[in-house]
């Protein structure tokens, strides 16, 4: 955790110094189906990016309308929230919690009973994962 904090500090210092940060480095997801309303493809080249979650499928852990920091530097573990492309429609981006890992595939779930999960769209392959939330 100390290493992540140091990486974040260095990264934000670099952003401040180079004035690279702007509103376009955010990703917005609609939680009902986790459809992306805006996404800038180049943000995933950066080790850190922001995710703005809307909806209630991860309530109370993820609060709707809140901006969360995510990274693609650290591998997800069971219990982590990951940002990934929908296996059934790669134009959609979801934010879900990892419930199990098997053979480099992730089973994900919502925290509420009405939310979608891997039962609806299948296992999430490692290649579909954009990053994990640092919350």
C-alpha positions as CSV (number, residue, x, y, z in Angstrom):
1,X,0.0,0.0,0.0
2,X,2.9,2.3,0.7
3,X,4.2,1.7,-2.8
4,X,0.8,2.6,-4.3
5,X,0.6,5.8,-2.3
6,X,4.1,6.8,-3.5
7,X,3.2,6.0,-7.1
8,X,0.1,8.1,-6.8
9,X,2.0,11.0,-5.3
10,X,4.6,10.9,-8.0
11,X,2.0,10.6,-10.8
12,X,-0.1,13.5,-9.6
13,X,3.0,15.7,-9.1
14,X,4.0,14.9,-12.7
15,X,0.4,15.8,-13.9
16,X,0.5,19.1,-12.0
17,X,4.0,19.9,-13.4
18,X,3.2,19.0,-17.0
19,X,-0.4,20.3,-16.9
20,X,-1.5,17.1,-18.7
21,X,-4.6,16.6,-16.5
22,X,-7.9,17.8,-17.8
23,X,-11.6,16.8,-17.8
24,X,-11.0,14.4,-20.7
25,X,-9.0,12.0,-18.5
26,X,-12.2,10.7,-16.9
27,X,-14.5,7.8,-17.7
28,X,-18.2,7.9,-17.0
29,X,-20.1,4.7,-16.5
30,X,-23.9,4.3,-16.2
31,X,-24.4,1.6,-13.5
32,X,-27.8,0.3,-14.7
33,X,-26.1,-1.5,-17.6
34,X,-22.7,0.1,-17.0
35,X,-22.8,1.7,-20.4
36,X,-20.1,4.2,-21.0
37,X,-21.4,7.7,-21.8
38,X,-17.9,9.1,-22.4
39,X,-14.5,7.4,-22.6
40,X,-11.2,8.7,-23.9
41,X,-9.3,5.6,-25.2
42,X,-5.9,7.1,-24.5
43,X,-6.5,7.3,-20.8
44,X,-5.8,3.5,-20.4
45,X,-2.2,4.1,-21.5
46,X,-1.8,6.0,-18.3
47,X,-1.1,3.9,-15.1
48,X,-3.9,5.8,-13.3
49,X,-7.3,7.0,-14.5
50,X,-10.6,8.2,-13.0
51,X,-13.9,6.4,-13.0
52,X,-17.2,8.2,-12.3
53,X,-19.7,5.6,-11.2
54,X,-23.4,6.2,-11.6
55,X,-26.1,3.8,-10.3
56,X,-26.5,1.6,-7.3
57,X,-25.2,-1.9,-8.1
58,X,-22.2,-1.4,-5.8
59,X,-24.0,0.5,-3.1
60,X,-23.0,1.2,-0.3
61,X,-19.3,0.6,-1.1
62,X,-19.3,2.8,-4.3
63,X,-21.4,5.8,-4.0
64,X,-23.3,6.9,-7.1
65,X,-21.9,10.1,-8.6
66,X,-18.5,9.8,-7.0
67,X,-15.2,9.9,-8.9
68,X,-12.8,7.0,-8.1
69,X,-9.2,6.5,-8.9
70,X,-8.3,3.3,-10.8
71,X,-5.0,1.8,-11.9
72,X,-3.9,-0.8,-14.4
73,X,-0.6,-1.4,-12.6
74,X,-1.8,-3.7,-9.8
75,X,-3.5,-7.1,-10.5
76,X,-7.0,-7.5,-9.1
77,X,-7.7,-9.9,-6.2
78,X,-10.9,-11.3,-4.8
79,X,-12.9,-8.5,-3.3
80,X,-11.5,-5.8,-5.5
81,X,-13.7,-3.7,-7.8
82,X,-12.5,-3.9,-11.4
83,X,-13.2,-1.7,-14.4
84,X,-13.7,-4.0,-17.5
85,X,-15.3,-4.2,-20.9
86,X,-18.5,-6.2,-21.1
87,X,-17.7,-9.7,-22.6
88,X,-21.0,-9.6,-24.5
89,X,-20.5,-6.0,-25.9
90,X,-17.0,-4.5,-25.7
91,X,-18.5,-1.0,-26.2
92,X,-19.8,-1.2,-22.6
93,X,-17.6,-0.7,-19.6
94,X,-18.6,-2.2,-16.2
95,X,-17.5,-1.7,-12.6
96,X,-18.0,-4.9,-10.5
97,X,-16.5,-6.7,-7.6
98,X,-14.4,-9.8,-8.1
99,X,-15.9,-12.8,-6.4
100,X,-13.6,-15.5,-7.6
101,X,-10.6,-16.1,-10.0
102,X,-9.9,-19.2,-12.0
103,X,-7.5,-19.7,-14.9
104,X,-6.9,-16.0,-15.5
105,X,-10.7,-15.4,-15.7
106,X,-12.7,-13.4,-13.2
107,X,-16.2,-14.0,-11.8
108,X,-17.7,-10.7,-11.0
109,X,-20.8,-9.6,-9.1
110,X,-22.9,-6.7,-7.9
111,X,-23.5,-5.9,-4.3
112,X,-27.2,-5.7,-4.8
113,X,-29.5,-8.5,-5.9
114,X,-30.8,-6.8,-9.0
115,X,-27.4,-5.9,-10.4
116,X,-25.8,-7.8,-13.3
117,X,-23.0,-10.3,-12.8
118,X,-21.0,-13.0,-14.5
119,X,-24.1,-15.1,-14.5
120,X,-25.6,-12.7,-17.0
121,X,-22.5,-12.0,-19.3
122,X,-20.0,-14.8,-18.4
123,X,-16.5,-14.8,-17.0
124,X,-14.3,-11.8,-17.6
125,X,-11.0,-12.5,-19.3
126,X,-7.8,-10.8,-18.2
127,X,-7.6,-9.0,-21.6
128,X,-10.9,-7.2,-20.9
129,X,-9.8,-5.7,-17.6
130,X,-9.0,-2.0,-17.8
131,X,-7.9,-1.7,-14.2
132,X,-9.0,-1.9,-10.6
133,X,-10.4,0.8,-8.3
134,X,-8.2,2.1,-5.5
135,X,-11.0,2.6,-3.0
